[in-house]
Amino acid sequence: MSEGAPAAERRWPEVVPSLLERCSFPPPGHPLTCAVSGGPDSLALLALAVAAGCRVTAIHVDHGLRPGSAAEAEVVAAAARRFGARFERRQVAVAPGPNLEARARAARRSVLPADVATGHTMDDQAETVLCNLLRGAGLDGLGAMAPGPRHPLLELRRHETEALCAALGLEPVRDPSNLDPRHLRNRVRHELLPLCSELARRDVVPVLARQAGLLREEAQVLDQLARAEVPDPSDARALAAAPLALARRAVRRWLVPDQAPERHPPSSAAVARVLEVAAGRRVATEIEGGRQVRRSRGHLAVAEPSDKVRPVRTERVASSVPSWAQHEVGEPVVTAEALAERVIELGAAITADYAQAPPLLVGVLKGAMIFMGDLIRAIDLPVDVDFMAVSSYGSATRTSGVVRIVKDLDADLAGRHVLVVEDIIDSGLTLNYLRRYLQARGPESLEVCALLVKEGEQRVPLDLRYVGFRIPSAFVVGYGLDVDERYRNLASVHRYRPSLAEP
């Protein structure tokens, strides 16, 4: 096989034509960018794309997460040279920490073109269906990946890509993270899928892939019906009058338009709140990403997040640490002035949203005490207040994951509109537990107002109605937040520097 020779002149293994019959590559001569990690699936993608006659560019993304990642790039570069494809290496920086898999995926997408082809197989499709099912996805999530030039190998099995690499004499990269049980997909791959096949007494991968195709087709029909029923989803009256299933589809299409595929679809709770705004039962609501949906003169509008609720960049604020805390506390993440301004805005929004039914505000002690005190003075309604205390940190700077209720509520929640006031959300596990605990008491509605949300820390969907600031993932103190009961009385929110404060 000579380098640079046309695909038709190469001597491919006998299995290649039968594999290509089940692939969905673009026509010969078409340019195609392939994401190639060096694993068997992506190397098979590279080889088959060239065999299909495409003008292939192989892009390898190096996350720098493992020693020897440069050698993995060379595996891809050598394969690209062998098959006569162009090669590009791109590097991203992904810091260790929570949600590593999701953050690495986001970093990878940020440096790849939107139409990049990937080597996902039918086995990946089945895993995606189960992962999305466990996350509570609807039709779109259960429809998983659509076949086409972006996913040309969805009709192939993983054992076939590995066999093709063996036939071509390729030595794929073996990523040890694919065996790490901390990642949901790995447990689905190695535990859940085999168990499902055992219980079904057959290979369930083709079954799940077929179900995904059926659900995708049904989702497309619902989308067509929703477009006909509600051609303009910002028309509140038309949206409120539409059948619920079609109204939900219309809202999702409106909030995640075709030209913005990078946006995550809104949660079902966010869609339900938007429909309440359309029906006139709410004035406005906050949805994922810090955006807000408001109704005015019969029409809905989406307001993008202002600088006040976008991630706060610490280099924007000056250092103003009191002298007694200078050895332990770093630069401010949110200044006292920004806090005061944002609390007034949150109070005004709550006043407008609950004008007809003032809420019971539940402050979560002790971190939210200062925020709660300022917030209730910014709400122009006769609100009731109560407090509860929960703990998952103790005196540490990392959550233990075990939630304890230290002080329970005195108020009866049955039939009341309840607004939980939280100081800071990181993993979301404590809030998730608290929601279930309070929901069991039968409130009419239960919403959350969080002053701070740490970016990239969440392990569960947050579904927050009101958000003050989204901040970098760092441990912070001040404005009610503490370390072992210290620093609550700082006027601003600051980074905590344990390397200086702790031995």
C-alpha positions in Angstrom: 0.0 0.0 0.0 1.7 3.2 -1.1 1.3 6.4 0.8 -0.9 9.0 -1.0 -2.3 6.5 -3.4 -6.0 6.9 -4.3 -8.3 4.8 -2.2 -9.4 2.8 -5.2 -5.8 1.7 -5.9 -5.2 0.4 -2.4 -5.5 -3.2 -1.4 -7.9 -3.2 1.5 -8.8 -6.3 3.5 -11.7 -8.3 2.0 -14.0 -7.3 4.9 -13.8 -3.6 4.0 -16.5 -3.5 1.2 -19.1 -5.3 3.4 -18.4 -2.8 6.2 -18.7 0.2 3.9 -22.1 -1.0 2.8 -23.3 -0.4 6.4 -21.6 3.0 6.8 -23.0 6.4 6.1 -20.0 8.3 4.7 -20.5 11.3 2.3 -19.9 10.7 -1.4 -16.3 10.0 -2.7 -14.2 13.2 -3.0 -16.1 14.9 -0.2 -14.0 16.5 2.5 -14.4 14.8 5.9 -12.9 15.7 9.3 -12.6 12.7 11.6 -11.9 12.9 15.4 -9.3 10.2 15.9 -8.3 9.3 19.5 -6.2 6.3 18.5 -8.6 3.8 19.8 -9.9 0.9 17.6 -13.2 2.7 16.7 -11.6 5.9 15.6 -8.7 4.2 13.7 -11.4 2.1 11.9 -13.2 5.4 11.2 -10.1 6.8 9.6 -9.4 3.8 7.5 -13.0 3.4 6.3 -13.3 7.1 5.5 -10.3 6.9 3.2 -11.6 3.6 1.7 -14.9 5.4 1.0 -13.0 7.9 -1.1 -13.4 10.9 1.2 -10.7 13.6 1.5 -9.9 12.9 5.1 -8.4 15.1 7.8 -7.7 13.3 11.1 -7.7 15.5 14.2 -6.3 14.1 17.5 -7.1 16.1 20.6 -4.6 15.8 23.4 -6.2 16.5 26.9 -2.8 16.1 28.7 -4.6 13.9 31.3 -2.3 10.9 31.0 1.5 10.5 30.8 2.5 9.5 27.3 -0.3 11.3 25.6 2.1 12.6 23.0 2.8 9.0 21.9 -1.0 8.5 21.4 -0.9 11.4 19.0 1.9 9.8 17.1 -0.1 6.6 16.7 -2.8 8.7 14.9 -0.2 10.6 12.9 1.4 7.4 11.7 -2.0 5.9 10.6 -2.9 9.2 8.8 0.4 9.1 6.9 -0.1 5.5 6.0 -3.6 6.1 4.6 -2.8 9.4 2.9 -4.9 11.5 5.2 -4.1 14.9 6.6 -3.3 15.1 10.3 -3.7 17.8 12.9 -3.0 17.7 16.6 -4.8 20.0 19.0 -4.2 20.4 22.7 -6.6 21.4 25.4 -6.1 21.9 29.1 -8.4 20.0 31.4 -7.7 20.3 35.1 -8.2 17.3 37.4 -11.4 17.5 39.5 -15.1 16.5 39.5 -17.0 15.9 36.3 -13.7 15.2 34.5 -15.4 13.1 31.7 -17.9 15.9 31.0 -15.3 18.7 31.1 -12.9 16.8 28.9 -15.8 16.2 26.4 -16.6 19.9 26.4 -13.0 20.9 25.9 -12.7 18.4 23.0 -15.8 19.8 21.3 -14.5 23.3 21.7 -11.5 22.6 19.3 -13.3 20.3 16.8 -15.5 21.5 14.0 -19.2 21.2 14.4 -19.5 18.6 11.6 -16.6 16.4 12.8 -17.2 12.6 12.2 -16.8 10.3 15.2 -16.2 6.6 15.5 -19.3 5.8 17.5 -20.6 2.2 16.9 -23.8 0.5 17.5 -22.5 -0.5 20.9 -21.9 3.2 21.8 -25.5 3.9 20.6 -26.9 1.3 23.0 -24.8 2.7 25.8 -26.0 6.2 25.1 -29.7 5.1 25.2 -29.2 3.5 28.6 -27.2 6.4 30.0 -29.8 8.9 28.8 -32.6 6.7 30.2 -30.9 6.7 33.6 -30.6 10.5 33.4 -34.3 10.8 32.8 -34.1 11.9 29.1 -37.2 12.2 26.9 -37.6 11.2 23.3 -34.7 13.2 21.9 -32.3 11.7 24.4 -33.6 8.2 23.9 -33.3 8.7 20.2 -29.5 9.0 20.8 -27.2 9.6 17.8 -28.6 10.0 14.3 -26.8 8.1 11.5 -25.1 10.1 8.9 -21.8 11.7 8.0 -21.2 12.7 11.7 -21.8 9.2 12.9 -21.0 7.0 9.9 -20.3 3.8 11.9 -23.5 3.4 13.9 -24.4 0.2 12.0 -21.1 -1.5 12.9 -20.2 -3.3 16.1 -17.3 -2.7 18.3 -15.8 -6.2 17.6 -15.9 -5.4 13.9 -13.8 -2.2 14.3 -11.3 -4.1 16.4 -11.1 -6.9 13.8 -10.5 -4.3 11.1 -7.6 -2.8 13.0 -6.1 -6.3 13.5 -6.5 -7.0 9.7 -4.8 -3.7 8.9 -2.0 -4.4 11.4 -2.9 -1.3 13.5 -2.1 -1.2 17.2 -4.8 0.9 18.8 -4.3 3.0 21.9 -5.9 1.5 25.0 -7.4 4.2 27.2 -7.3 3.0 30.9 -10.1 5.5 31.8 -12.5 3.2 29.8 -12.3 0.8 32.6 -12.8 3.3 35.4 -16.0 2.5 37.3 -16.4 6.1 38.4 -17.7 6.9 34.9 -21.4 6.0 34.3 -20.8 4.9 30.7 -18.2 2.4 31.8 -20.5 0.8 34.3 -23.2 0.7 31.6 -20.8 -0.9 29.2 -19.3 -3.5 31.5 -22.1 -4.2 34.0 -25.6 -3.0 32.8 -25.5 -4.0 29.2 -24.2 -7.6 29.9 -26.9 -7.9 32.6 -29.6 -6.8 30.2 -28.5 -9.3 27.6 -28.4 -12.0 30.2 -32.0 -11.2 31.3 -33.3 -10.9 27.8 -31.4 -14.0 26.7 -30.2 -12.2 23.6 -27.8 -9.5 22.5 -29.7 -6.3 23.4 -27.4 -3.9 21.6 -29.3 -4.2 18.2 -32.6 -4.0 20.1 -31.7 -0.7 21.8 -30.2 0.7 18.6 -33.5 -0.2 16.8 -35.5 1.4 19.5 -33.4 4.6 19.3 -34.2 4.8 15.5 -38.0 4.4 16.1 -38.0 7.0 18.8 -36.0 9.5 16.6 -38.6 9.1 13.9 -41.5 9.7 16.3 -39.7 12.7 17.7 -39.4 14.1 14.2 -43.2 13.7 13.7 -43.9 15.5 16.9 -41.6 18.3 15.9 -43.5 18.7 12.6 -46.8 18.7 14.4 -45.5 21.3 16.9 -44.3 23.6 14.1 -47.7 23.4 12.5 -49.5 24.0 15.8 -47.2 26.7 17.2 -45.2 28.2 14.3 -44.1 31.0 16.7 -43.3 29.6 20.2 -42.9 33.2 21.5 -46.7 33.6 21.0 -47.8 33.0 24.6 -51.5 32.6 23.7 -50.8 30.0 21.0 -48.4 28.2 23.2 -50.8 28.0 26.1 -53.6 26.8 23.9 -51.6 24.0 22.2 -51.8 20.3 23.3 -49.3 19.9 26.1 -47.0 17.4 24.3 -46.7 19.8 21.3 -46.3 22.9 23.5 -43.4 21.2 25.2 -41.7 20.4 21.9 -42.3 24.0 20.7 -40.6 25.4 23.8 -37.6 23.1 23.5 -37.2 24.0 19.8 -37.5 27.7 20.7 -34.9 27.5 23.6 -32.5 25.4 21.6 -32.7 26.5 18.0 -31.1 24.5 15.2 -28.3 27.1 14.9 -27.3 26.6 18.5 -26.7 22.9 18.9 -24.1 23.5 21.6 -26.8 24.4 24.1 -28.1 21.6 26.3 -31.8 21.0 26.0 -33.8 22.6 28.9 -35.0 20.3 31.7 -38.6 19.2 31.9 -39.1 21.4 35.0 -37.8 24.5 33.1 -40.1 23.8 30.1 -43.0 23.4 32.6 -42.2 26.8 34.1 -42.0 28.5 30.7 -45.4 27.1 29.9 -46.7 28.6 33.2 -45.3 32.0 32.1 -47.1 31.5 28.7 -50.3 30.8 30.5 -49.9 33.9 32.7 -49.5 32.1 36.0 -45.9 33.5 36.2 -44.4 36.7 35.1 -41.0 35.3 34.4 -38.7 32.3 35.1 -35.0 31.5 35.0 -33.9 28.6 33.0 -30.6 26.8 32.5 -27.5 28.8 31.6 -28.7 31.9 33.6 -31.2 32.9 30.9 -34.6 34.3 31.8 -38.0 33.9 30.0 -40.4 36.8 30.5 -43.9 37.5 29.2 -44.9 41.0 27.9 -48.0 41.9 25.9 -48.7 38.3 25.0 -45.2 37.4 23.8 -42.3 35.6 25.4 -38.8 36.7 25.2 -35.5 35.1 26.3 -33.0 37.4 28.1 -29.4 36.2 28.0 -27.5 36.3 31.2 -26.0 39.6 32.2 -22.5 40.0 33.5 -24.1 39.7 37.0 -24.9 36.0 36.5 -22.1 35.0 34.1 -19.0 33.4 35.5 -17.2 35.9 37.7 -13.6 36.5 36.7 -11.5 37.2 39.7 -9.1 39.4 37.7 -12.0 42.0 37.3 -12.1 42.9 41.0 -9.5 44.6 43.2 -8.1 42.9 46.3 -9.6 44.2 49.5 -9.0 41.6 52.3 -9.2 42.7 55.9 -5.9 42.6 57.8 -7.1 39.9 60.2 -7.8 37.5 57.3 -5.0 38.4 54.9 -3.0 35.2 55.7 -5.8 32.8 54.9 -8.1 34.6 52.4 -7.4 35.4 48.8 -8.8 37.9 46.4 -12.6 38.7 46.2 -14.6 36.6 43.7 -17.7 38.8 44.2 -17.4 42.2 45.7 -19.8 43.6 48.3 -21.0 46.2 45.8 -21.9 43.5 43.3 -23.6 41.4 46.0 -25.8 44.3 47.1 -26.8 45.2 43.5 -27.7 41.6 42.6 -29.7 41.0 45.8 -31.9 44.0 45.0 -32.5 42.5 41.5 -33.3 39.1 42.8 -35.8 40.7 45.3 -37.5 42.6 42.5 -37.8 39.4 40.4 -39.3 37.4 43.4 -41.7 40.3 44.1 -43.0 40.2 40.6 -43.2 36.4 40.3 -45.0 35.9 43.7 -47.2 39.0 43.7 -50.4 37.0 43.8 -49.2 34.4 46.3 -46.3 35.5 48.7 -44.0 32.6 49.4 -42.6 31.1 52.5 -38.8 31.7 52.4 -36.8 28.8 53.8 -33.2 29.9 54.6 -30.6 27.1 54.8 -28.4 27.8 57.8 -25.8 28.9 58.5 -24.3 30.0 55.2 -27.4 31.7 53.8 -28.1 33.8 56.9 -26.7 37.1 55.6 -28.0 36.6 52.1 -31.5 35.7 53.5 -31.5 38.9 55.7 -30.6 41.1 52.7 -33.0 39.3 50.3 -36.1 39.6 52.5 -35.6 43.3 52.7 -35.4 43.5 48.9 -38.8 41.7 48.5 -41.8 44.0 48.6 -44.3 41.3 49.8 -45.5 40.1 53.2 -43.3 37.0 53.1 -43.0 34.4 55.9 -39.6 33.0 56.8 -38.3 29.8 58.4 -34.9 28.2 58.7 -33.4 24.8 58.5 -29.8 23.6 58.9 -28.2 20.9 56.9 -24.6 19.8 56.8 -22.4 17.9 54.3 -19.1 19.7 55.0 -18.6 19.8 58.7 -15.3 21.7 59.2 -13.8 20.5 55.9 -13.4 22.2 52.6 -14.9 19.3 50.6 -18.4 17.8 50.9 -18.6 14.4 52.5 -21.6 13.5 50.4 -23.5 12.6 53.5 -26.3 15.1 54.3 -27.5 15.6 57.9 -30.5 17.7 59.0 -29.2 19.6 62.0 -32.4 21.8 62.4 -35.7 21.1 60.9 -38.5 23.6 59.9 -41.2 24.7 62.3 -43.6 25.8 59.5 -46.2 23.6 57.8 -45.5 23.5 54.0 -48.7 21.9 52.9 -50.3 23.9 50.1 -47.8 26.8 50.3 -45.4 28.3 47.8 -42.0 27.6 49.2 -38.8 29.3 48.1 -35.5 27.8 49.4 -32.7 30.3 49.9 -29.3 28.7 49.5 -25.9 30.3 49.8 -23.9 28.2 47.3 -24.4 25.1 45.1 -21.5 22.9 44.1 -22.2 19.2 43.4 -26.0 19.8 43.9 -26.3 16.6 45.9 -27.3 18.4 49.1 -29.9 20.5 47.3 -31.2 17.4 45.6 -31.7 15.7 48.9 -33.3 18.8 50.4 -35.7 19.1 47.5 -37.0 15.6 48.0 -37.2 16.0 51.7 -39.3 19.2 51.4 -41.4 18.0 48.5 -42.7 15.2 50.6 -44.4 17.8 52.8 -46.8 18.7 50.1 -46.0 22.3 49.1 -48.0 23.9 46.3 -44.7 24.8 44.6 -41.0 24.5 45.6 -38.4 26.7 44.0 -34.8 27.6 44.8 -32.9 30.9 44.9 -29.1 30.3 45.1 -26.7 33.2 45.6 -23.7 31.3 44.1 -23.3 28.4 41.7 -19.8 26.8 41.2 -19.2 26.1 37.5 -18.4 22.5 36.5 -19.1 20.9 39.9 -22.7 19.7 39.4 -23.4 16.0 39.5 -27.2 16.4 39.1 -29.5 18.8 37.2 -30.0 21.9 39.4 -33.2 23.4 38.1 -32.7 26.8 39.8 -35.3 29.5 39.4 -33.1 32.3 40.6 -29.3 32.5 40.5 -27.1 35.3 41.8 -23.6 34.6 40.4 -21.9 31.7 38.6 -18.3 31.5 40.0 -15.2 29.6 39.2 -14.8 26.2 40.9 -12.9 27.3 44.0 -13.7 27.1 47.8 -14.9 30.5 48.8 -15.7 32.3 52.1 -17.4 35.5 53.2 -21.0 36.9 53.1 -22.1 34.0 55.4 -19.8 31.3 54.0 -17.3 29.9 56.4 -14.5 27.5 57.1 -14.9 26.0 60.6 -17.1 29.0 61.5 -14.6 31.6 60.4 -14.9 34.4 57.8 -18.7 34.6 57.7 -18.5 38.3 58.4 -16.4 39.3 55.4 -18.4 41.8 53.3 -17.3 40.2 49.9 -17.0 36.6 48.8 -13.3 35.6 48.7 -11.2 32.6 47.6 -10.0 30.6 50.6 -6.3 29.7 50.5 -6.0 26.5 52.6 -2.3 26.1 51.6 -1.5 29.1 53.7 -4.1 28.5 56.5 -3.6 24.8 57.1 -0.5 22.8 57.8 
